[in-house]
Amino acid sequence: MKFKVPDMSCGHCVASITRAVKAIDPAAEVTADVAGKTVTVASAVSAAAVAKALNDAGYPSTAA
Ligand SMILES: [Cu+2]
């Protein structure tokens, strides 16, 4: 699943996002493209659950 995360602007954002996703799925693989403002997540949890975790961490997203 892939998300557009407009507010992701630096390595700190990536760390926060990665932590938020791993909090709901420790096995998730998170790949962030800061320049492209996209986050790709490989996880067994639903896209909706990941989107909620991102939002709760302060990073609203849309499907990309
Ligand atoms: Cu940042």
N, CA, C, O and the ligand as a Tripos MOL2 file, in Angstrom:
@<TRIPOS>MOLECULE
protein
  257   255    65     0     0
PROTEIN
NO_CHARGES

@<TRIPOS>ATOM
      1 N           0.8460   -1.1850    0.0000 N.3       1 MET1
      2 CA          0.0000    0.0000    0.0000 C.3       1 MET1
      3 C           0.8830    1.2370    0.0000 C.2       1 MET1
      4 O           1.9850    1.2340    0.5480 O.2       1 MET1
      5 N           0.3830    2.2810   -0.6170 N.am      2 LYS2
      6 CA          1.1930    3.4860   -0.7690 C.3       2 LYS2
      7 C           0.3560    4.7070   -0.4080 C.2       2 LYS2
      8 O          -0.8220    4.8010   -0.7540 O.2       2 LYS2
      9 N           0.9930    5.6380    0.2940 N.am      3 PHE3
     10 CA          0.2890    6.8280    0.7630 C.3       3 PHE3
     11 C           1.0320    8.0820    0.3360 C.2       3 PHE3
     12 O           2.2610    8.1140    0.2770 O.2       3 PHE3
     13 N           0.2660    9.0970    0.0460 N.am      4 LYS4
     14 CA          0.8250   10.4320   -0.1700 C.3       4 LYS4
     15 C           0.7400   11.1450    1.1720 C.2       4 LYS4
     16 O          -0.3420   11.2590    1.7460 O.2       4 LYS4
     17 N           1.8740   11.6260    1.6750 N.am      5 VAL5
     18 CA          1.9180   12.2760    2.9880 C.3       5 VAL5
     19 C           2.5350   13.6690    2.8070 C.2       5 VAL5
     20 O           3.7530   13.8300    2.8780 O.2       5 VAL5
     21 N           1.6810   14.6730    2.5740 N.am      6 PRO6
     22 CA          2.1810   16.0160    2.2170 C.3       6 PRO6
     23 C           3.0410   16.6580    3.3000 C.2       6 PRO6
     24 O           3.9250   17.4580    2.9930 O.2       6 PRO6
     25 N           2.7920   16.3150    4.5710 N.am      7 ASP7
     26 CA          3.5050   16.9850    5.6630 C.3       7 ASP7
     27 C           4.8360   16.3200    6.0060 C.2       7 ASP7
     28 O           5.5280   16.7710    6.9180 O.2       7 ASP7
     29 N           5.2040   15.2630    5.2960 N.am      8 MET8
     30 CA          6.4780   14.5990    5.5560 C.3       8 MET8
     31 C           7.5940   15.3680    4.8590 C.2       8 MET8
     32 O           7.6460   15.4170    3.6300 O.2       8 MET8
     33 N           8.4940   15.9740    5.6520 N.am      9 SER9
     34 CA          9.4800   16.8580    5.0410 C.3       9 SER9
     35 C          10.9210   16.5660    5.4140 C.2       9 SER9
     36 O          11.8290   17.1580    4.8300 O.2       9 SER9
     37 N          11.1630   15.6750    6.3660 N.am     10 CYS10
     38 CA         12.5540   15.4330    6.7610 C.3      10 CYS10
     39 C          12.6850   14.0630    7.4230 C.2      10 CYS10
     40 O          11.7130   13.3220    7.5680 O.2      10 CYS10
     41 N          13.9090   13.7560    7.8160 N.am     11 GLY11
     42 CA         14.1770   12.4600    8.4210 C.3      11 GLY11
     43 C          13.4270   12.2390    9.7240 C.2      11 GLY11
     44 O          13.0750   11.1100   10.0670 O.2      11 GLY11
     45 N          13.1880   13.3240   10.4440 N.am     12 HIS12
     46 CA         12.4330   13.1910   11.6820 C.3      12 HIS12
     47 C          11.0060   12.7360   11.3950 C.2      12 HIS12
     48 O          10.4550   11.8950   12.1060 O.2      12 HIS12
     49 N          10.4180   13.3000   10.3510 N.am     13 CYS13
     50 CA          9.0740   12.8840    9.9450 C.3      13 CYS13
     51 C           9.0630   11.3940    9.6050 C.2      13 CYS13
     52 O           8.1700   10.6530   10.0150 O.2      13 CYS13
     53 N          10.0660   10.9780    8.8540 N.am     14 VAL14
     54 CA         10.1490    9.5710    8.4560 C.3      14 VAL14
     55 C          10.2360    8.6770    9.6890 C.2      14 VAL14
     56 O           9.5910    7.6300    9.7560 O.2      14 VAL14
     57 N          11.0440    9.1020   10.6670 N.am     15 ALA15
     58 CA         11.1900    8.3160   11.8910 C.3      15 ALA15
     59 C           9.8640    8.2440   12.6380 C.2      15 ALA15
     60 O           9.4930    7.1840   13.1420 O.2      15 ALA15
     61 N           9.1480    9.3620   12.7140 N.am     16 SER16
     62 CA          7.8630    9.3870   13.4150 C.3      16 SER16
     63 C           6.8530    8.4830   12.7130 C.2      16 SER16
     64 O           6.1140    7.7340   13.3530 O.2      16 SER16
     65 N           6.8380    8.5680   11.3870 N.am     17 ILE17
     66 CA          5.9050    7.7640   10.6020 C.3      17 ILE17
     67 C           6.2280    6.2850   10.7370 C.2      17 ILE17
     68 O           5.3370    5.4540   10.9080 O.2      17 ILE17
     69 N           7.5150    5.9690   10.6580 N.am     18 THR18
     70 CA          7.9250    4.5750   10.7810 C.3      18 THR18
     71 C           7.5350    4.0260   12.1510 C.2      18 THR18
     72 O           7.0530    2.8990   12.2640 O.2      18 THR18
     73 N           7.7470    4.8340   13.1900 N.am     19 ARG19
     74 CA          7.4130    4.4070   14.5440 C.3      19 ARG19
     75 C           5.9040    4.1830   14.6670 C.2      19 ARG19
     76 O           5.4630    3.2140   15.2870 O.2      19 ARG19
     77 N           5.1180    5.0810   14.0760 N.am     20 ALA20
     78 CA          3.6600    4.9660   14.1740 C.3      20 ALA20
     79 C           3.1620    3.6950   13.4950 C.2      20 ALA20
     80 O           2.2710    3.0130   14.0030 O.2      20 ALA20
     81 N           3.7450    3.3900   12.3530 N.am     21 VAL21
     82 CA          3.3080    2.1760   11.6370 C.3      21 VAL21
     83 C           3.7400    0.9250   12.4000 C.2      21 VAL21
     84 O           2.9720   -0.0280   12.5310 O.2      21 VAL21
     85 N           4.9720    0.9370   12.9000 N.am     22 LYS22
     86 CA          5.4670   -0.2390   13.6160 C.3      22 LYS22
     87 C           4.7540   -0.4420   14.9550 C.2      22 LYS22
     88 O           4.7690   -1.5380   15.5150 O.2      22 LYS22
     89 N           4.1310    0.6230   15.4590 N.am     23 ALA23
     90 CA          3.3640    0.4920   16.6970 C.3      23 ALA23
     91 C           2.1290   -0.3750   16.4790 C.2      23 ALA23
     92 O           1.6860   -1.0750   17.3890 O.2      23 ALA23
     93 N           1.5770   -0.3250   15.2730 N.am     24 ILE24
     94 CA          0.4040   -1.1670   15.0110 C.3      24 ILE24
     95 C           0.7930   -2.4710   14.3320 C.2      24 ILE24
     96 O           0.0180   -3.4280   14.3560 O.2      24 ILE24
     97 N           1.9790   -2.5320   13.7270 N.am     25 ASP25
     98 CA          2.4550   -3.7740   13.1180 C.3      25 ASP25
     99 C           3.9830   -3.7950   13.1550 C.2      25 ASP25
    100 O           4.6390   -3.2500   12.2670 O.2      25 ASP25
    101 N           4.5460   -4.4300   14.1900 N.am     26 PRO26
    102 CA          6.0080   -4.4500   14.3390 C.3      26 PRO26
    103 C           6.7170   -5.0670   13.1360 C.2      26 PRO26
    104 O           7.8950   -4.7980   12.9040 O.2      26 PRO26
    105 N           6.0020   -5.8910   12.3730 N.am     27 ALA27
    106 CA          6.6180   -6.5510   11.2260 C.3      27 ALA27
    107 C           6.5200   -5.7310    9.9520 C.2      27 ALA27
    108 O           7.0250   -6.1460    8.9090 O.2      27 ALA27
    109 N           5.8800   -4.5800   10.0220 N.am     28 ALA28
    110 CA          5.6780   -3.7700    8.8180 C.3      28 ALA28
    111 C           7.0070   -3.2740    8.2600 C.2      28 ALA28
    112 O           7.9540   -3.0030    8.9980 O.2      28 ALA28
    113 N           7.0480   -3.1640    6.9370 N.am     29 GLU29
    114 CA          8.2090   -2.5590    6.2890 C.3      29 GLU29
    115 C           7.7770   -1.2170    5.7220 C.2      29 GLU29
    116 O           6.8330   -1.1300    4.9370 O.2      29 GLU29
    117 N           8.4830   -0.1740    6.1330 N.am     30 VAL30
    118 CA          8.1130    1.1880    5.7430 C.3      30 VAL30
    119 C           9.2240    1.7750    4.8790 C.2      30 VAL30
    120 O          10.3870    1.8180    5.2800 O.2      30 VAL30
    121 N           8.8470    2.2210    3.6980 N.am     31 THR31
    122 CA          9.8030    2.8710    2.8050 C.3      31 THR31
    123 C           9.2770    4.2640    2.5010 C.2      31 THR31
    124 O           8.1840    4.4220    1.9570 O.2      31 THR31
    125 N          10.0690    5.2760    2.8590 N.am     32 ALA32
    126 CA          9.6270    6.6460    2.6600 C.3      32 ALA32
    127 C          10.4340    7.3380    1.5700 C.2      32 ALA32
    128 O          11.6480    7.1690    1.4660 O.2      32 ALA32
    129 N           9.7360    8.1110    0.7740 N.am     33 ASP33
    130 CA         10.3670    8.9490   -0.2430 C.3      33 ASP33
    131 C          10.0370   10.3980    0.1230 C.2      33 ASP33
    132 O           8.9800   10.9210   -0.2280 O.2      33 ASP33
    133 N          10.9740   11.0300    0.8380 N.am     34 VAL34
    134 CA         10.7180   12.3800    1.3390 C.3      34 VAL34
    135 C          10.5120   13.3520    0.1820 C.2      34 VAL34
    136 O           9.6060   14.1850    0.2270 O.2      34 VAL34
    137 N          11.3400   13.2530   -0.8480 N.am     35 ALA35
    138 CA         11.2200   14.1710   -1.9830 C.3      35 ALA35
    139 C           9.8640   14.0180   -2.6640 C.2      35 ALA35
    140 O           9.2390   15.0040   -3.0540 O.2      35 ALA35
    141 N           9.4200   12.7810   -2.8000 N.am     36 GLY36
    142 CA          8.1490   12.5240   -3.4680 C.3      36 GLY36
    143 C           6.9610   12.5780   -2.5280 C.2      36 GLY36
    144 O           5.8120   12.4970   -2.9610 O.2      36 GLY36
    145 N           7.2450   12.7180   -1.2190 N.am     37 LYS37
    146 CA          6.2110   12.7730   -0.1830 C.3      37 LYS37
    147 C           5.3100   11.5410   -0.2120 C.2      37 LYS37
    148 O           4.0970   11.6380   -0.0280 O.2      37 LYS37
    149 N           5.9160   10.3980   -0.4440 N.am     38 THR38
    150 CA          5.1390    9.1630   -0.4250 C.3      38 THR38
    151 C           5.7510    8.1730    0.5630 C.2      38 THR38
    152 O           6.9560    8.1660    0.8120 O.2      38 THR38
    153 N           4.8810    7.3500    1.1080 N.am     39 VAL39
    154 CA          5.2960    6.3020    2.0250 C.3      39 VAL39
    155 C           4.7100    4.9900    1.5140 C.2      39 VAL39
    156 O           3.5070    4.8840    1.2770 O.2      39 VAL39
    157 N           5.5670    4.0080    1.3510 N.am     40 THR40
    158 CA          5.1160    2.6850    0.9410 C.3      40 THR40
    159 C           5.2190    1.7680    2.1510 C.2      40 THR40
    160 O           6.2580    1.7060    2.8080 O.2      40 THR40
    161 N           4.1460    1.0660    2.4360 N.am     41 VAL41
    162 CA          4.0950    0.2030    3.6100 C.3      41 VAL41
    163 C           3.7580   -1.2160    3.1820 C.2      41 VAL41
    164 O           2.7700   -1.4510    2.4860 O.2      41 VAL41
    165 N           4.5860   -2.1530    3.6040 N.am     42 ALA42
    166 CA          4.2880   -3.5710    3.4300 C.3      42 ALA42
    167 C           3.8540   -4.0930    4.7900 C.2      42 ALA42
    168 O           4.6560   -4.1830    5.7190 O.2      42 ALA42
    169 N           2.5710   -4.4360    4.8950 N.am     43 SER43
    170 CA          2.0280   -4.8140    6.1940 C.3      43 SER43
    171 C           0.7850   -5.6550    6.0160 C.2      43 SER43
    172 O           0.0980   -5.5770    4.9980 O.2      43 SER43
    173 N           0.5090   -6.4650    7.0320 N.am     44 ALA44
    174 CA         -0.6960   -7.2960    7.0050 C.3      44 ALA44
    175 C          -1.9260   -6.5260    7.4780 C.2      44 ALA44
    176 O          -3.0540   -6.9710    7.2630 O.2      44 ALA44
    177 N          -1.7210   -5.3770    8.1200 N.am     45 VAL45
    178 CA         -2.8820   -4.6210    8.5810 C.3      45 VAL45
    179 C          -3.4960   -3.8380    7.4180 C.2      45 VAL45
    180 O          -2.8570   -3.6500    6.3830 O.2      45 VAL45
    181 N          -4.7180   -3.3910    7.5910 N.am     46 SER46
    182 CA         -5.4320   -2.7200    6.5040 C.3      46 SER46
    183 C          -4.8690   -1.3290    6.2260 C.2      46 SER46
    184 O          -4.2620   -0.6980    7.0920 O.2      46 SER46
    185 N          -5.0870   -0.8720    5.0060 N.am     47 ALA47
    186 CA         -4.6550    0.4720    4.6370 C.3      47 ALA47
    187 C          -5.3410    1.5110    5.5170 C.2      47 ALA47
    188 O          -4.7460    2.5300    5.8670 O.2      47 ALA47
    189 N          -6.5920    1.2470    5.8680 N.am     48 ALA48
    190 CA         -7.3280    2.1880    6.7190 C.3      48 ALA48
    191 C          -6.6700    2.3020    8.0890 C.2      48 ALA48
    192 O          -6.5770    3.3930    8.6520 O.2      48 ALA48
    193 N          -6.2120    1.1660    8.6240 N.am     49 ALA49
    194 CA         -5.5670    1.1790    9.9330 C.3      49 ALA49
    195 C          -4.2410    1.9240    9.8760 C.2      49 ALA49
    196 O          -3.8990    2.6700   10.7930 O.2      49 ALA49
    197 N          -3.5000    1.7210    8.8000 N.am     50 VAL50
    198 CA         -2.2250    2.4310    8.6400 C.3      50 VAL50
    199 C          -2.4820    3.9290    8.4840 C.2      50 VAL50
    200 O          -1.7820    4.7490    9.0770 O.2      50 VAL50
    201 N          -3.4890    4.2790    7.6840 N.am     51 ALA51
    202 CA         -3.8120    5.6880    7.4810 C.3      51 ALA51
    203 C          -4.1990    6.3410    8.8020 C.2      51 ALA51
    204 O          -3.8350    7.4880    9.0610 O.2      51 ALA51
    205 N          -4.9320    5.6140    9.6360 N.am     52 LYS52
    206 CA         -5.3200    6.1610   10.9380 C.3      52 LYS52
    207 C          -4.0910    6.3710   11.8170 C.2      52 LYS52
    208 O          -3.9800    7.3890   12.5000 O.2      52 LYS52
    209 N          -3.1730    5.4150   11.8020 N.am     53 ALA53
    210 CA         -1.9430    5.5470   12.5960 C.3      53 ALA53
    211 C          -1.1460    6.7560   12.1350 C.2      53 ALA53
    212 O          -0.6060    7.4970   12.9570 O.2      53 ALA53
    213 N          -1.0690    6.9600   10.8260 N.am     54 LEU54
    214 CA         -0.3490    8.1250   10.2990 C.3      54 LEU54
    215 C          -1.0260    9.4120   10.7500 C.2      54 LEU54
    216 O          -0.3700   10.3650   11.1720 O.2      54 LEU54
    217 N          -2.3480    9.4210   10.6510 N.am     55 ASN55
    218 CA         -3.1030   10.6120   11.0400 C.3      55 ASN55
    219 C          -2.9160   10.9170   12.5320 C.2      55 ASN55
    220 O          -2.7150   12.0650   12.9270 O.2      55 ASN55
    221 N          -2.9870    9.8610   13.3450 N.am     56 ASP56
    222 CA         -2.8260   10.0260   14.7910 C.3      56 ASP56
    223 C          -1.4280   10.5440   15.1350 C.2      56 ASP56
    224 O          -1.2440   11.2180   16.1480 O.2      56 ASP56
    225 N          -0.4440   10.2260   14.2870 N.am     57 ALA57
    226 CA          0.9240   10.6890   14.5170 C.3      57 ALA57
    227 C           1.1290   12.1140   14.0090 C.2      57 ALA57
    228 O           2.2030   12.6920   14.1760 O.2      57 ALA57
    229 N           0.0940   12.6740   13.3900 N.am     58 GLY58
    230 CA          0.1840   14.0540   12.9270 C.3      58 GLY58
    231 C           0.4850   14.1800   11.4420 C.2      58 GLY58
    232 O           0.8420   15.2520   10.9550 O.2      58 GLY58
    233 N           0.3360   13.0660   10.7270 N.am     59 TYR59
    234 CA          0.6270   13.0700    9.2970 C.3      59 TYR59
    235 C          -0.5640   12.5630    8.4900 C.2      59 TYR59
    236 O          -0.6260   11.3830    8.1470 O.2      59 TYR59
    237 N          -1.5030   13.4480    8.1880 N.am     60 PRO60
    238 CA         -2.6350   13.0530    7.3580 C.3      60 PRO60
    239 C          -2.1350   12.5570    6.0060 C.2      60 PRO60
    240 O          -1.1540   13.0680    5.4650 O.2      60 PRO60
    241 N          -2.8210   11.5600    5.4720 N.am     61 SER61
    242 CA         -2.3630   10.9870    4.2030 C.3      61 SER61
    243 C          -3.5600   10.7120    3.3010 C.2      61 SER61
    244 O          -4.7130   10.6810    3.7300 O.2      61 SER61
    245 N          -3.2260   10.5130    2.0350 N.am     62 THR62
    246 CA         -4.2260   10.0380    1.0840 C.3      62 THR62
    247 C          -3.6170    8.8440    0.3620 C.2      62 THR62
    248 O          -2.3970    8.6840    0.3290 O.2      62 THR62
    249 N          -4.4630    8.0170   -0.2090 N.am     63 ALA63
    250 CA         -3.9560    6.8840   -0.9830 C.3      63 ALA63
    251 C          -3.1770    7.4180   -2.1740 C.2      63 ALA63
    252 O          -3.6000    8.3710   -2.8280 O.2      63 ALA63
    253 N          -2.0400    6.8000   -2.4490 N.am     64 ALA64
    254 CA         -1.2120    7.2430   -3.5800 C.3      64 ALA64
    255 C          -1.1120    6.1180   -4.6050 C.2      64 ALA64
    256 O          -0.4610    6.2800   -5.6360 O.2      64 ALA64
    257 CU         10.2300   16.3300    9.4930 Cu       65 CU65
@<TRIPOS>BOND
     1     1     2 1
     2     2     3 1
     3     3     4 2
     4     3     5 am
     5     5     6 1
     6     6     7 1
     7     7     8 2
     8     7     9 am
     9     9    10 1
    10    10    11 1
    11    11    12 2
    12    11    13 am
    13    13    14 1
    14    14    15 1
    15    15    16 2
    16    15    17 am
    17    17    18 1
    18    18    19 1
    19    19    20 2
    20    19    21 am
    21    21    22 1
    22    22    23 1
    23    23    24 2
    24    23    25 am
    25    25    26 1
    26    26    27 1
    27    27    28 2
    28    27    29 am
    29    29    30 1
    30    30    31 1
    31    31    32 2
    32    31    33 am
    33    33    34 1
    34    34    35 1
    35    35    36 2
    36    35    37 am
    37    37    38 1
    38    38    39 1
    39    39    40 2
    40    39    41 am
    41    41    42 1
    42    42    43 1
    43    43    44 2
    44    43    45 am
    45    45    46 1
    46    46    47 1
    47    47    48 2
    48    47    49 am
    49    49    50 1
    50    50    51 1
    51    51    52 2
    52    51    53 am
    53    53    54 1
    54    54    55 1
    55    55    56 2
    56    55    57 am
    57    57    58 1
    58    58    59 1
    59    59    60 2
    60    59    61 am
    61    61    62 1
    62    62    63 1
    63    63    64 2
    64    63    65 am
    65    65    66 1
    66    66    67 1
    67    67    68 2
    68    67    69 am
    69    69    70 1
    70    70    71 1
    71    71    72 2
    72    71    73 am
    73    73    74 1
    74    74    75 1
    75    75    76 2
    76    75    77 am
    77    77    78 1
    78    78    79 1
    79    79    80 2
    80    79    81 am
    81    81    82 1
    82    82    83 1
    83    83    84 2
    84    83    85 am
    85    85    86 1
    86    86    87 1
    87    87    88 2
    88    87    89 am
    89    89    90 1
    90    90    91 1
    91    91    92 2
    92    91    93 am
    93    93    94 1
    94    94    95 1
    95    95    96 2
    96    95    97 am
    97    97    98 1
    98    98    99 1
    99    99   100 2
   100    99   101 am
   101   101   102 1
   102   102   103 1
   103   103   104 2
   104   103   105 am
   105   105   106 1
   106   106   107 1
   107   107   108 2
   108   107   109 am
   109   109   110 1
   110   110   111 1
   111   111   112 2
   112   111   113 am
   113   113   114 1
   114   114   115 1
   115   115   116 2
   116   115   117 am
   117   117   118 1
   118   118   119 1
   119   119   120 2
   120   119   121 am
   121   121   122 1
   122   122   123 1
   123   123   124 2
   124   123   125 am
   125   125   126 1
   126   126   127 1
   127   127   128 2
   128   127   129 am
   129   129   130 1
   130   130   131 1
   131   131   132 2
   132   131   133 am
   133   133   134 1
   134   134   135 1
   135   135   136 2
   136   135   137 am
   137   137   138 1
   138   138   139 1
   139   139   140 2
   140   139   141 am
   141   141   142 1
   142   142   143 1
   143   143   144 2
   144   143   145 am
   145   145   146 1
   146   146   147 1
   147   147   148 2
   148   147   149 am
   149   149   150 1
   150   150   151 1
   151   151   152 2
   152   151   153 am
   153   153   154 1
   154   154   155 1
   155   155   156 2
   156   155   157 am
   157   157   158 1
   158   158   159 1
   159   159   160 2
   160   159   161 am
   161   161   162 1
   162   162   163 1
   163   163   164 2
   164   163   165 am
   165   165   166 1
   166   166   167 1
   167   167   168 2
   168   167   169 am
   169   169   170 1
   170   170   171 1
   171   171   172 2
   172   171   173 am
   173   173   174 1
   174   174   175 1
   175   175   176 2
   176   175   177 am
   177   177   178 1
   178   178   179 1
   179   179   180 2
   180   179   181 am
   181   181   182 1
   182   182   183 1
   183   183   184 2
   184   183   185 am
   185   185   186 1
   186   186   187 1
   187   187   188 2
   188   187   189 am
   189   189   190 1
   190   190   191 1
   191   191   192 2
   192   191   193 am
   193   193   194 1
   194   194   195 1
   195   195   196 2
   196   195   197 am
   197   197   198 1
   198   198   199 1
   199   199   200 2
   200   199   201 am
   201   201   202 1
   202   202   203 1
   203   203   204 2
   204   203   205 am
   205   205   206 1
   206   206   207 1
   207   207   208 2
   208   207   209 am
   209   209   210 1
   210   210   211 1
   211   211   212 2
   212   211   213 am
   213   213   214 1
   214   214   215 1
   215   215   216 2
   216   215   217 am
   217   217   218 1
   218   218   219 1
   219   219   220 2
   220   219   221 am
   221   221   222 1
   222   222   223 1
   223   223   224 2
   224   223   225 am
   225   225   226 1
   226   226   227 1
   227   227   228 2
   228   227   229 am
   229   229   230 1
   230   230   231 1
   231   231   232 2
   232   231   233 am
   233   233   234 1
   234   234   235 1
   235   235   236 2
   236   235   237 am
   237   237   238 1
   238   238   239 1
   239   239   240 2
   240   239   241 am
   241   241   242 1
   242   242   243 1
   243   243   244 2
   244   243   245 am
   245   245   246 1
   246   246   247 1
   247   247   248 2
   248   247   249 am
   249   249   250 1
   250   250   251 1
   251   251   252 2
   252   251   253 am
   253   253   254 1
   254   254   255 1
   255   255   256 2
@<TRIPOS>SUBSTRUCTURE
     1 MET1         2 RESIDUE 1 A MET
     2 LYS2         6 RESIDUE 1 A LYS
     3 PHE3        10 RESIDUE 1 A PHE
     4 LYS4        14 RESIDUE 1 A LYS
     5 VAL5        18 RESIDUE 1 A VAL
     6 PRO6        22 RESIDUE 1 A PRO
     7 ASP7        26 RESIDUE 1 A ASP
     8 MET8        30 RESIDUE 1 A MET
     9 SER9        34 RESIDUE 1 A SER
    10 CYS10       38 RESIDUE 1 A CYS
    11 GLY11       42 RESIDUE 1 A GLY
    12 HIS12       46 RESIDUE 1 A HIS
    13 CYS13       50 RESIDUE 1 A CYS
    14 VAL14       54 RESIDUE 1 A VAL
    15 ALA15       58 RESIDUE 1 A ALA
    16 SER16       62 RESIDUE 1 A SER
    17 ILE17       66 RESIDUE 1 A ILE
    18 THR18       70 RESIDUE 1 A THR
    19 ARG19       74 RESIDUE 1 A ARG
    20 ALA20       78 RESIDUE 1 A ALA
    21 VAL21       82 RESIDUE 1 A VAL
    22 LYS22       86 RESIDUE 1 A LYS
    23 ALA23       90 RESIDUE 1 A ALA
    24 ILE24       94 RESIDUE 1 A ILE
    25 ASP25       98 RESIDUE 1 A ASP
    26 PRO26      102 RESIDUE 1 A PRO
    27 ALA27      106 RESIDUE 1 A ALA
    28 ALA28      110 RESIDUE 1 A ALA
    29 GLU29      114 RESIDUE 1 A GLU
    30 VAL30      118 RESIDUE 1 A VAL
    31 THR31      122 RESIDUE 1 A THR
    32 ALA32      126 RESIDUE 1 A ALA
    33 ASP33      130 RESIDUE 1 A ASP
    34 VAL34      134 RESIDUE 1 A VAL
    35 ALA35      138 RESIDUE 1 A ALA
    36 GLY36      142 RESIDUE 1 A GLY
    37 LYS37      146 RESIDUE 1 A LYS
    38 THR38      150 RESIDUE 1 A THR
    39 VAL39      154 RESIDUE 1 A VAL
    40 THR40      158 RESIDUE 1 A THR
    41 VAL41      162 RESIDUE 1 A VAL
    42 ALA42      166 RESIDUE 1 A ALA
    43 SER43      170 RESIDUE 1 A SER
    44 ALA44      174 RESIDUE 1 A ALA
    45 VAL45      178 RESIDUE 1 A VAL
    46 SER46      182 RESIDUE 1 A SER
    47 ALA47      186 RESIDUE 1 A ALA
    48 ALA48      190 RESIDUE 1 A ALA
    49 ALA49      194 RESIDUE 1 A ALA
    50 VAL50      198 RESIDUE 1 A VAL
    51 ALA51      202 RESIDUE 1 A ALA
    52 LYS52      206 RESIDUE 1 A LYS
    53 ALA53      210 RESIDUE 1 A ALA
    54 LEU54      214 RESIDUE 1 A LEU
    55 ASN55      218 RESIDUE 1 A ASN
    56 ASP56      222 RESIDUE 1 A ASP
    57 ALA57      226 RESIDUE 1 A ALA
    58 GLY58      230 RESIDUE 1 A GLY
    59 TYR59      234 RESIDUE 1 A TYR
    60 PRO60      238 RESIDUE 1 A PRO
    61 SER61      242 RESIDUE 1 A SER
    62 THR62      246 RESIDUE 1 A THR
    63 ALA63      250 RESIDUE 1 A ALA
    64 ALA64      254 RESIDUE 1 A ALA
    65 CU65       257 GROUP 0 **** ****
